[in-house]
Amino acid sequence: MIIPVRCFSCGAPVSALYEKYSERVRKGEDAGKVLDSLGVKRYCCRRMLISQVDLIKHVAKFKRG
């Protein structure tokens, strides 16, 4: 859905990296190498970015109420 601002485990900011990460992975780069180049070393932060699924387009179709 929406990328969290900070890692749930360690509290490091991860939301600022998601745009760059998703763009480069979409272009065909290896996800692990992209995370290394962005400086994401902790496995908890890496999981936050790798496991992110962008569902906002699907959820936005539904209205509340």
PyMOL Python script that loads the backbone (N, CA, C, O; Angstrom):
from pymol import cmd

cmd.read_pdbstr("""\
ATOM      1  N   MET A   1       0.841  -1.177   0.000  1.00  0.00           N
ATOM      2  CA  MET A   1       0.000   0.000   0.000  1.00  0.00           C
ATOM      3  C   MET A   1       0.887   1.242   0.000  1.00  0.00           C
ATOM      4  O   MET A   1       1.426   1.617  -1.041  1.00  0.00           O
ATOM      5  N   ILE A   2       1.040   1.870   1.134  1.00  0.00           N
ATOM      6  CA  ILE A   2       1.851   3.070   1.231  1.00  0.00           C
ATOM      7  C   ILE A   2       3.098   2.714   2.022  1.00  0.00           C
ATOM      8  O   ILE A   2       3.009   2.112   3.091  1.00  0.00           O
ATOM      9  N   ILE A   3       4.249   3.082   1.505  1.00  0.00           N
ATOM     10  CA  ILE A   3       5.520   2.743   2.149  1.00  0.00           C
ATOM     11  C   ILE A   3       5.607   3.453   3.497  1.00  0.00           C
ATOM     12  O   ILE A   3       5.356   4.656   3.575  1.00  0.00           O
ATOM     13  N   PRO A   4       5.957   2.734   4.551  1.00  0.00           N
ATOM     14  CA  PRO A   4       6.120   3.370   5.866  1.00  0.00           C
ATOM     15  C   PRO A   4       7.290   4.359   5.856  1.00  0.00           C
ATOM     16  O   PRO A   4       8.248   4.192   5.100  1.00  0.00           O
ATOM     17  N   VAL A   5       7.203   5.365   6.685  1.00  0.00           N
ATOM     18  CA  VAL A   5       8.243   6.379   6.751  1.00  0.00           C
ATOM     19  C   VAL A   5       9.527   5.787   7.321  1.00  0.00           C
ATOM     20  O   VAL A   5      10.620   6.078   6.834  1.00  0.00           O
ATOM     21  N   ARG A   6       9.392   4.953   8.357  1.00  0.00           N
ATOM     22  CA  ARG A   6      10.554   4.361   9.018  1.00  0.00           C
ATOM     23  C   ARG A   6      10.430   2.852   9.060  1.00  0.00           C
ATOM     24  O   ARG A   6       9.330   2.305   8.982  1.00  0.00           O
ATOM     25  N   CYS A   7      11.556   2.190   9.182  1.00  0.00           N
ATOM     26  CA  CYS A   7      11.599   0.731   9.317  1.00  0.00           C
ATOM     27  C   CYS A   7      10.926   0.346  10.631  1.00  0.00           C
ATOM     28  O   CYS A   7      11.153   0.986  11.658  1.00  0.00           O
ATOM     29  N   PHE A   8      10.101  -0.696  10.603  1.00  0.00           N
ATOM     30  CA  PHE A   8       9.397  -1.122  11.801  1.00  0.00           C
ATOM     31  C   PHE A   8      10.347  -1.637  12.880  1.00  0.00           C
ATOM     32  O   PHE A   8      10.061  -1.501  14.069  1.00  0.00           O
ATOM     33  N   SER A   9      11.467  -2.224  12.479  1.00  0.00           N
ATOM     34  CA  SER A   9      12.379  -2.844  13.440  1.00  0.00           C
ATOM     35  C   SER A   9      13.388  -1.875  14.039  1.00  0.00           C
ATOM     36  O   SER A   9      13.519  -1.780  15.260  1.00  0.00           O
ATOM     37  N   CYS A  10      14.100  -1.155  13.175  1.00  0.00           N
ATOM     38  CA  CYS A  10      15.200  -0.323  13.677  1.00  0.00           C
ATOM     39  C   CYS A  10      14.902   1.171  13.677  1.00  0.00           C
ATOM     40  O   CYS A  10      15.616   1.938  14.324  1.00  0.00           O
ATOM     41  N   GLY A  11      13.873   1.596  12.972  1.00  0.00           N
ATOM     42  CA  GLY A  11      13.510   2.999  12.965  1.00  0.00           C
ATOM     43  C   GLY A  11      14.239   3.863  11.944  1.00  0.00           C
ATOM     44  O   GLY A  11      14.082   5.084  11.942  1.00  0.00           O
ATOM     45  N   ALA A  12      15.029   3.245  11.081  1.00  0.00           N
ATOM     46  CA  ALA A  12      15.740   4.015  10.059  1.00  0.00           C
ATOM     47  C   ALA A  12      14.752   4.501   8.994  1.00  0.00           C
ATOM     48  O   ALA A  12      13.818   3.777   8.651  1.00  0.00           O
ATOM     49  N   PRO A  13      14.943   5.705   8.472  1.00  0.00           N
ATOM     50  CA  PRO A  13      14.040   6.205   7.437  1.00  0.00           C
ATOM     51  C   PRO A  13      14.195   5.411   6.139  1.00  0.00           C
ATOM     52  O   PRO A  13      15.309   5.249   5.642  1.00  0.00           O
ATOM     53  N   VAL A  14      13.086   4.915   5.590  1.00  0.00           N
ATOM     54  CA  VAL A  14      13.132   4.132   4.355  1.00  0.00           C
ATOM     55  C   VAL A  14      12.248   4.708   3.252  1.00  0.00           C
ATOM     56  O   VAL A  14      12.435   4.368   2.084  1.00  0.00           O
ATOM     57  N   SER A  15      11.300   5.563   3.589  1.00  0.00           N
ATOM     58  CA  SER A  15      10.360   6.051   2.579  1.00  0.00           C
ATOM     59  C   SER A  15      11.041   6.913   1.509  1.00  0.00           C
ATOM     60  O   SER A  15      10.602   6.930   0.359  1.00  0.00           O
ATOM     61  N   ALA A  16      12.090   7.615   1.874  1.00  0.00           N
ATOM     62  CA  ALA A  16      12.781   8.472   0.917  1.00  0.00           C
ATOM     63  C   ALA A  16      13.518   7.653  -0.145  1.00  0.00           C
ATOM     64  O   ALA A  16      13.806   8.162  -1.228  1.00  0.00           O
ATOM     65  N   LEU A  17      13.819   6.406   0.157  1.00  0.00           N
ATOM     66  CA  LEU A  17      14.553   5.557  -0.769  1.00  0.00           C
ATOM     67  C   LEU A  17      13.647   4.781  -1.720  1.00  0.00           C
ATOM     68  O   LEU A  17      14.112   4.283  -2.746  1.00  0.00           O
ATOM     69  N   TYR A  18      12.375   4.673  -1.396  1.00  0.00           N
ATOM     70  CA  TYR A  18      11.489   3.803  -2.168  1.00  0.00           C
ATOM     71  C   TYR A  18      11.324   4.249  -3.610  1.00  0.00           C
ATOM     72  O   TYR A  18      11.323   3.405  -4.507  1.00  0.00           O
ATOM     73  N   GLU A  19      11.185   5.537  -3.865  1.00  0.00           N
ATOM     74  CA  GLU A  19      11.025   6.044  -5.225  1.00  0.00           C
ATOM     75  C   GLU A  19      12.206   5.634  -6.103  1.00  0.00           C
ATOM     76  O   GLU A  19      12.023   5.102  -7.197  1.00  0.00           O
ATOM     77  N   LYS A  20      13.418   5.888  -5.611  1.00  0.00           N
ATOM     78  CA  LYS A  20      14.622   5.547  -6.379  1.00  0.00           C
ATOM     79  C   LYS A  20      14.725   4.040  -6.577  1.00  0.00           C
ATOM     80  O   LYS A  20      15.051   3.565  -7.665  1.00  0.00           O
ATOM     81  N   TYR A  21      14.441   3.292  -5.506  1.00  0.00           N
ATOM     82  CA  TYR A  21      14.515   1.836  -5.563  1.00  0.00           C
ATOM     83  C   TYR A  21      13.542   1.274  -6.596  1.00  0.00           C
ATOM     84  O   TYR A  21      13.939   0.482  -7.452  1.00  0.00           O
ATOM     85  N   SER A  22      12.289   1.669  -6.526  1.00  0.00           N
ATOM     86  CA  SER A  22      11.283   1.111  -7.429  1.00  0.00           C
ATOM     87  C   SER A  22      11.546   1.497  -8.881  1.00  0.00           C
ATOM     88  O   SER A  22      11.314   0.696  -9.786  1.00  0.00           O
ATOM     89  N   GLU A  23      12.022   2.698  -9.106  1.00  0.00           N
ATOM     90  CA  GLU A  23      12.333   3.140 -10.468  1.00  0.00           C
ATOM     91  C   GLU A  23      13.442   2.296 -11.085  1.00  0.00           C
ATOM     92  O   GLU A  23      13.332   1.849 -12.227  1.00  0.00           O
ATOM     93  N   ARG A  24      14.501   2.085 -10.330  1.00  0.00           N
ATOM     94  CA  ARG A  24      15.636   1.326 -10.850  1.00  0.00           C
ATOM     95  C   ARG A  24      15.300  -0.148 -11.035  1.00  0.00           C
ATOM     96  O   ARG A  24      15.760  -0.767 -11.995  1.00  0.00           O
ATOM     97  N   VAL A  25      14.512  -0.716 -10.139  1.00  0.00           N
ATOM     98  CA  VAL A  25      14.113  -2.121 -10.279  1.00  0.00           C
ATOM     99  C   VAL A  25      13.177  -2.277 -11.476  1.00  0.00           C
ATOM    100  O   VAL A  25      13.260  -3.264 -12.206  1.00  0.00           O
ATOM    101  N   ARG A  26      12.296  -1.314 -11.675  1.00  0.00           N
ATOM    102  CA  ARG A  26      11.384  -1.341 -12.816  1.00  0.00           C
ATOM    103  C   ARG A  26      12.146  -1.299 -14.134  1.00  0.00           C
ATOM    104  O   ARG A  26      11.696  -1.859 -15.134  1.00  0.00           O
ATOM    105  N   LYS A  27      13.308  -0.631 -14.135  1.00  0.00           N
ATOM    106  CA  LYS A  27      14.132  -0.559 -15.342  1.00  0.00           C
ATOM    107  C   LYS A  27      14.912  -1.846 -15.590  1.00  0.00           C
ATOM    108  O   LYS A  27      15.502  -2.016 -16.656  1.00  0.00           O
ATOM    109  N   GLY A  28      14.918  -2.750 -14.615  1.00  0.00           N
ATOM    110  CA  GLY A  28      15.552  -4.050 -14.832  1.00  0.00           C
ATOM    111  C   GLY A  28      16.793  -4.327 -14.009  1.00  0.00           C
ATOM    112  O   GLY A  28      17.409  -5.379 -14.181  1.00  0.00           O
ATOM    113  N   GLU A  29      17.178  -3.438 -13.134  1.00  0.00           N
ATOM    114  CA  GLU A  29      18.353  -3.677 -12.297  1.00  0.00           C
ATOM    115  C   GLU A  29      18.042  -4.702 -11.210  1.00  0.00           C
ATOM    116  O   GLU A  29      16.885  -4.877 -10.829  1.00  0.00           O
ATOM    117  N   ASP A  30      19.068  -5.371 -10.719  1.00  0.00           N
ATOM    118  CA  ASP A  30      18.924  -6.348  -9.647  1.00  0.00           C
ATOM    119  C   ASP A  30      18.586  -5.625  -8.341  1.00  0.00           C
ATOM    120  O   ASP A  30      19.235  -4.643  -7.980  1.00  0.00           O
ATOM    121  N   ALA A  31      17.566  -6.121  -7.637  1.00  0.00           N
ATOM    122  CA  ALA A  31      17.087  -5.458  -6.418  1.00  0.00           C
ATOM    123  C   ALA A  31      18.173  -5.393  -5.346  1.00  0.00           C
ATOM    124  O   ALA A  31      18.310  -4.366  -4.682  1.00  0.00           O
ATOM    125  N   GLY A  32      18.932  -6.442  -5.165  1.00  0.00           N
ATOM    126  CA  GLY A  32      19.985  -6.462  -4.158  1.00  0.00           C
ATOM    127  C   GLY A  32      21.074  -5.446  -4.433  1.00  0.00           C
ATOM    128  O   GLY A  32      21.555  -4.776  -3.518  1.00  0.00           O
ATOM    129  N   LYS A  33      21.460  -5.332  -5.688  1.00  0.00           N
ATOM    130  CA  LYS A  33      22.502  -4.365  -6.052  1.00  0.00           C
ATOM    131  C   LYS A  33      22.003  -2.930  -5.914  1.00  0.00           C
ATOM    132  O   LYS A  33      22.765  -2.036  -5.546  1.00  0.00           O
ATOM    133  N   VAL A  34      20.731  -2.712  -6.206  1.00  0.00           N
ATOM    134  CA  VAL A  34      20.151  -1.373  -6.048  1.00  0.00           C
ATOM    135  C   VAL A  34      20.158  -0.983  -4.576  1.00  0.00           C
ATOM    136  O   VAL A  34      20.519   0.143  -4.233  1.00  0.00           O
ATOM    137  N   LEU A  35      19.763  -1.901  -3.711  1.00  0.00           N
ATOM    138  CA  LEU A  35      19.763  -1.608  -2.272  1.00  0.00           C
ATOM    139  C   LEU A  35      21.176  -1.351  -1.760  1.00  0.00           C
ATOM    140  O   LEU A  35      21.381  -0.470  -0.924  1.00  0.00           O
ATOM    141  N   ASP A  36      22.149  -2.111  -2.253  1.00  0.00           N
ATOM    142  CA  ASP A  36      23.544  -1.868  -1.865  1.00  0.00           C
ATOM    143  C   ASP A  36      23.991  -0.472  -2.285  1.00  0.00           C
ATOM    144  O   ASP A  36      24.638   0.234  -1.511  1.00  0.00           O
ATOM    145  N   SER A  37      23.648  -0.074  -3.505  1.00  0.00           N
ATOM    146  CA  SER A  37      24.083   1.236  -3.987  1.00  0.00           C
ATOM    147  C   SER A  37      23.372   2.382  -3.270  1.00  0.00           C
ATOM    148  O   SER A  37      23.912   3.483  -3.172  1.00  0.00           O
ATOM    149  N   LEU A  38      22.160   2.126  -2.768  1.00  0.00           N
ATOM    150  CA  LEU A  38      21.442   3.151  -2.006  1.00  0.00           C
ATOM    151  C   LEU A  38      21.892   3.206  -0.546  1.00  0.00           C
ATOM    152  O   LEU A  38      21.487   4.105   0.191  1.00  0.00           O
ATOM    153  N   GLY A  39      22.717   2.264  -0.129  1.00  0.00           N
ATOM    154  CA  GLY A  39      23.249   2.271   1.226  1.00  0.00           C
ATOM    155  C   GLY A  39      22.369   1.574   2.247  1.00  0.00           C
ATOM    156  O   GLY A  39      22.518   1.803   3.447  1.00  0.00           O
ATOM    157  N   VAL A  40      21.451   0.726   1.792  1.00  0.00           N
ATOM    158  CA  VAL A  40      20.571  -0.005   2.703  1.00  0.00           C
ATOM    159  C   VAL A  40      21.282  -1.302   3.077  1.00  0.00           C
ATOM    160  O   VAL A  40      21.330  -2.237   2.278  1.00  0.00           O
ATOM    161  N   LYS A  41      21.831  -1.359   4.279  1.00  0.00           N
ATOM    162  CA  LYS A  41      22.650  -2.505   4.711  1.00  0.00           C
ATOM    163  C   LYS A  41      21.894  -3.471   5.614  1.00  0.00           C
ATOM    164  O   LYS A  41      22.103  -4.681   5.529  1.00  0.00           O
ATOM    165  N   ARG A  42      21.022  -2.962   6.475  1.00  0.00           N
ATOM    166  CA  ARG A  42      20.324  -3.814   7.435  1.00  0.00           C
ATOM    167  C   ARG A  42      19.256  -4.653   6.735  1.00  0.00           C
ATOM    168  O   ARG A  42      18.536  -4.155   5.870  1.00  0.00           O
ATOM    169  N   TYR A  43      19.160  -5.901   7.107  1.00  0.00           N
ATOM    170  CA  TYR A  43      18.180  -6.777   6.459  1.00  0.00           C
ATOM    171  C   TYR A  43      16.753  -6.377   6.789  1.00  0.00           C
ATOM    172  O   TYR A  43      15.846  -6.645   6.001  1.00  0.00           O
ATOM    173  N   CYS A  44      16.529  -5.740   7.938  1.00  0.00           N
ATOM    174  CA  CYS A  44      15.165  -5.315   8.275  1.00  0.00           C
ATOM    175  C   CYS A  44      14.712  -4.199   7.339  1.00  0.00           C
ATOM    176  O   CYS A  44      13.557  -4.176   6.915  1.00  0.00           O
ATOM    177  N   CYS A  45      15.609  -3.281   7.018  1.00  0.00           N
ATOM    178  CA  CYS A  45      15.269  -2.192   6.102  1.00  0.00           C
ATOM    179  C   CYS A  45      15.136  -2.703   4.670  1.00  0.00           C
ATOM    180  O   CYS A  45      14.286  -2.233   3.913  1.00  0.00           O
ATOM    181  N   ARG A  46      15.968  -3.654   4.307  1.00  0.00           N
ATOM    182  CA  ARG A  46      15.894  -4.242   2.974  1.00  0.00           C
ATOM    183  C   ARG A  46      14.553  -4.926   2.770  1.00  0.00           C
ATOM    184  O   ARG A  46      13.952  -4.832   1.699  1.00  0.00           O
ATOM    185  N   ARG A  47      14.089  -5.615   3.804  1.00  0.00           N
ATOM    186  CA  ARG A  47      12.797  -6.309   3.691  1.00  0.00           C
ATOM    187  C   ARG A  47      11.657  -5.318   3.546  1.00  0.00           C
ATOM    188  O   ARG A  47      10.667  -5.608   2.874  1.00  0.00           O
ATOM    189  N   MET A  48      11.783  -4.141   4.171  1.00  0.00           N
ATOM    190  CA  MET A  48      10.731  -3.134   4.058  1.00  0.00           C
ATOM    191  C   MET A  48      10.565  -2.688   2.601  1.00  0.00           C
ATOM    192  O   MET A  48       9.444  -2.470   2.141  1.00  0.00           O
ATOM    193  N   LEU A  49      11.663  -2.555   1.890  1.00  0.00           N
ATOM    194  CA  LEU A  49      11.602  -2.100   0.506  1.00  0.00           C
ATOM    195  C   LEU A  49      11.270  -3.236  -0.455  1.00  0.00           C
ATOM    196  O   LEU A  49      10.480  -3.056  -1.382  1.00  0.00           O
ATOM    197  N   ILE A  50      11.865  -4.399  -0.240  1.00  0.00           N
ATOM    198  CA  ILE A  50      11.643  -5.521  -1.155  1.00  0.00           C
ATOM    199  C   ILE A  50      10.212  -6.033  -1.070  1.00  0.00           C
ATOM    200  O   ILE A  50       9.627  -6.387  -2.093  1.00  0.00           O
ATOM    201  N   SER A  51       9.642  -6.079   0.116  1.00  0.00           N
ATOM    202  CA  SER A  51       8.317  -6.664   0.287  1.00  0.00           C
ATOM    203  C   SER A  51       7.173  -5.687   0.023  1.00  0.00           C
ATOM    204  O   SER A  51       6.006  -6.066   0.117  1.00  0.00           O
ATOM    205  N   GLN A  52       7.490  -4.451  -0.302  1.00  0.00           N
ATOM    206  CA  GLN A  52       6.464  -3.444  -0.561  1.00  0.00           C
ATOM    207  C   GLN A  52       5.708  -3.777  -1.851  1.00  0.00           C
ATOM    208  O   GLN A  52       6.326  -3.977  -2.897  1.00  0.00           O
ATOM    209  N   VAL A  53       4.385  -3.835  -1.780  1.00  0.00           N
ATOM    210  CA  VAL A  53       3.535  -4.061  -2.945  1.00  0.00           C
ATOM    211  C   VAL A  53       2.672  -2.824  -3.134  1.00  0.00           C
ATOM    212  O   VAL A  53       1.966  -2.407  -2.216  1.00  0.00           O
ATOM    213  N   ASP A  54       2.727  -2.247  -4.308  1.00  0.00           N
ATOM    214  CA  ASP A  54       2.002  -1.010  -4.567  1.00  0.00           C
ATOM    215  C   ASP A  54       0.564  -1.329  -4.956  1.00  0.00           C
ATOM    216  O   ASP A  54       0.274  -1.617  -6.118  1.00  0.00           O
ATOM    217  N   LEU A  55      -0.333  -1.276  -3.976  1.00  0.00           N
ATOM    218  CA  LEU A  55      -1.742  -1.593  -4.181  1.00  0.00           C
ATOM    219  C   LEU A  55      -2.643  -0.372  -4.148  1.00  0.00           C
ATOM    220  O   LEU A  55      -3.862  -0.515  -4.238  1.00  0.00           O
ATOM    221  N   ILE A  56      -2.090   0.811  -4.024  1.00  0.00           N
ATOM    222  CA  ILE A  56      -2.901   2.006  -3.848  1.00  0.00           C
ATOM    223  C   ILE A  56      -3.839   2.235  -5.032  1.00  0.00           C
ATOM    224  O   ILE A  56      -4.939   2.754  -4.843  1.00  0.00           O
ATOM    225  N   LYS A  57      -3.434   1.862  -6.240  1.00  0.00           N
ATOM    226  CA  LYS A  57      -4.293   2.038  -7.408  1.00  0.00           C
ATOM    227  C   LYS A  57      -5.532   1.153  -7.322  1.00  0.00           C
ATOM    228  O   LYS A  57      -6.617   1.546  -7.749  1.00  0.00           O
ATOM    229  N   HIS A  58      -5.362  -0.036  -6.769  1.00  0.00           N
ATOM    230  CA  HIS A  58      -6.475  -0.964  -6.632  1.00  0.00           C
ATOM    231  C   HIS A  58      -7.399  -0.560  -5.482  1.00  0.00           C
ATOM    232  O   HIS A  58      -8.619  -0.675  -5.602  1.00  0.00           O
ATOM    233  N   VAL A  59      -6.843  -0.099  -4.394  1.00  0.00           N
ATOM    234  CA  VAL A  59      -7.629   0.269  -3.217  1.00  0.00           C
ATOM    235  C   VAL A  59      -8.373   1.584  -3.442  1.00  0.00           C
ATOM    236  O   VAL A  59      -9.463   1.776  -2.902  1.00  0.00           O
ATOM    237  N   ALA A  60      -7.807   2.476  -4.218  1.00  0.00           N
ATOM    238  CA  ALA A  60      -8.415   3.785  -4.449  1.00  0.00           C
ATOM    239  C   ALA A  60      -9.748   3.695  -5.193  1.00  0.00           C
ATOM    240  O   ALA A  60     -10.520   4.654  -5.183  1.00  0.00           O
ATOM    241  N   LYS A  61     -10.028   2.571  -5.832  1.00  0.00           N
ATOM    242  CA  LYS A  61     -11.288   2.399  -6.558  1.00  0.00           C
ATOM    243  C   LYS A  61     -12.481   2.345  -5.611  1.00  0.00           C
ATOM    244  O   LYS A  61     -13.590   2.727  -5.985  1.00  0.00           O
ATOM    245  N   PHE A  62     -12.261   1.876  -4.402  1.00  0.00           N
ATOM    246  CA  PHE A  62     -13.356   1.672  -3.453  1.00  0.00           C
ATOM    247  C   PHE A  62     -13.589   2.935  -2.640  1.00  0.00           C
ATOM    248  O   PHE A  62     -12.652   3.615  -2.224  1.00  0.00           O
ATOM    249  N   LYS A  63     -14.857   3.226  -2.428  1.00  0.00           N
ATOM    250  CA  LYS A  63     -15.205   4.397  -1.631  1.00  0.00           C
ATOM    251  C   LYS A  63     -15.717   3.941  -0.279  1.00  0.00           C
ATOM    252  O   LYS A  63     -16.309   2.870  -0.154  1.00  0.00           O
ATOM    253  N   ARG A  64     -15.490   4.743   0.702  1.00  0.00           N
ATOM    254  CA  ARG A  64     -15.932   4.434   2.054  1.00  0.00           C
ATOM    255  C   ARG A  64     -17.350   4.972   2.266  1.00  0.00           C
ATOM    256  O   ARG A  64     -17.692   6.061   1.805  1.00  0.00           O
ATOM    257  N   GLY A  65     -18.143   4.207   2.955  1.00  0.00           N
ATOM    258  CA  GLY A  65     -19.409   4.746   3.359  1.00  0.00           C
ATOM    259  C   GLY A  65     -20.553   4.068   2.797  1.00  0.00           C
ATOM    260  O   GLY A  65     -21.692   4.444   3.074  1.00  0.00           O
TER     261      GLY A  65
END
""", "prot")
cmd.dss("prot")
cmd.show_as("cartoon", "prot")
cmd.util.cbc("prot")
cmd.orient("prot")
